[in-house]
Amino acid sequence: MTVRIQDDLYMNINGEWQNSTVIPADKSMVGADRDLTDEIEKKLRRDLTAFADGSKQTDDQELLTAARLYIKASDYAARDKAGIAPVLPRIQRLLELSTLDDFIAAAPELLKDGYQMPAEMQIEANLNDATTDILNFAAIDTILPDAALYKEDSESNQQMFAAWSAMAKKLLLQAGITAANADQYIKDALAFDARSAQFTITNEEAAEVKNLNNPISWADFTQQVAGTGFAEAVRAQLKADPQHLNEYTPKTFSKFSTLFNADNYTEFLHYAIVTELIDQSGYLSDELRIIGGEYSRFLSGQPEAISKEKSAFRLTNRFMAEPVGIYYGRIYFGEAAKTDITNLVKQIIAEYKVQLHNNTWLSDATREKALQKLDTMKIKMGYPDQALPVYAKLHVDTDDTLFAAVQKWRQSSKPTPSPRSTSPLTAASGACRATWSTHATTRPKTTFSSRPVSCSHHTTTSTGA
């Protein structure tokens, strides 16, 4: 029955579609944007396959690298044969760190190799001077999607913890951990997560940039985390001590000795082992990538994992988004369309200038600042003219497992942290700069960021979702 337009405009226009459309089991929502995404992915999967098998030619070496990665990610026979084995050496490395002293001694190498730390670190634009970078530190991601949820013990919380725990136990058992030990690992991981949640900020608080802007001297920071090996691990990655840094979640570091110490170290260690398995699951067998995405699918209401083909492409796009995006833009969007939209933006900017010059209510100082902003604005429409230099460093070795290839890529694509946290931002025109993070996670998370991280190698969703 059609709803009358005067009774409900939305249902009159959309009601038939809404009542008849079925959301596929591998999606949590549908709509025109999702349909467009599906069509784009189909084209790119087809083209990457063609580049890899030679039926389509290109001189773009970065695009060929993306094609090789896509084929390796799509080789589920090899991935299934390898199973859990590729990640086991990393798990064993953690198991050998039985005391806090062991962790402190190994921390510089652990940080360099992307292991879980008791807090997160990333390089971002300085909130007080966007022309410079600064080291930012924050609490680990909470298991629940918002730290505010930890303030009460609700049935919904218990359901989420149960879903996370079930996923974690499956992965631990796959890694050869006994059932009894797996239960203890999960209990300890939940305890560390709950303690960390006390010292972080809520999603609502994180939405206000002023709450993320908490500069602190390097000397004061090292005092906050003294005796944990964390400052020493950070320093080992730098050419010199930074003068200042920023704490997105300052309470984490003012309470760091409570969060992370010899008495609760085992809880952190077990948390690190569980998160290592979850985070790496998307680069292992098909079974493991599906298990590793269970919790994110539970949160989003998505009944089934995405297909193997979609997962392989999205993994590839995560690491090679810029070369793949430039290719798509040039072939399917086109230089002419890019020129048209760029000229349109230039016309809009010119009109803004006319309006500002004719404005009668702004002060002269404000008008000059606005005009200066228009003059310095960089126009980034369609796609970048060229990919960032980091992509030229990435290669796919034929004999590597997918897991090994990804580990190498993470090291190759990691920018050198600024020694004084004041290096100018030098992203190429039309390209966004990669965020460097200490820990490449595949868990749902709150990203404490002053700007978009869509070109980052730091992902926020599971490869198996």
Secondary structure, DSSP 8 states (H G I E B T S, - for coil): ----TTT-HHHHHHHHHHHH----TT-S--SHHHHHHHHHHHHHHHHHHHHHHTSS----HHHHHHHHHHHHHH-HHHHHHHTTGGGHHHHHHHHT--SHHHHHHHHHHHHHTT---SSEEEEEEETTEEEEEEEEEE----SSS-GGGGGS--HHHHHHHHHHHHHHHHHHHHTT--HHHHHHHHHHHHHHHHHHHHTS--HHHHTSHHHH--EEEHHHHHHHTTTSSHHHHHHTTSSS--SEEEESSHHHHHTHHHHSSTTTHHHHHHHHHHHHHHHHGGGS-HHHHHHHTHHHHHHHT--S---HHHHHHHHHHHHHHHHHHHHHIIIII-HHHHHHHHHHHHHHHHHHHHHHHH-SSS-HHHHHHHHHHHHH-----SS-SS--GGGGG----TTS-HHHHHHHHHHHT-----TTS--B----TT-----EES----S------SS--TT-S---S-TT-
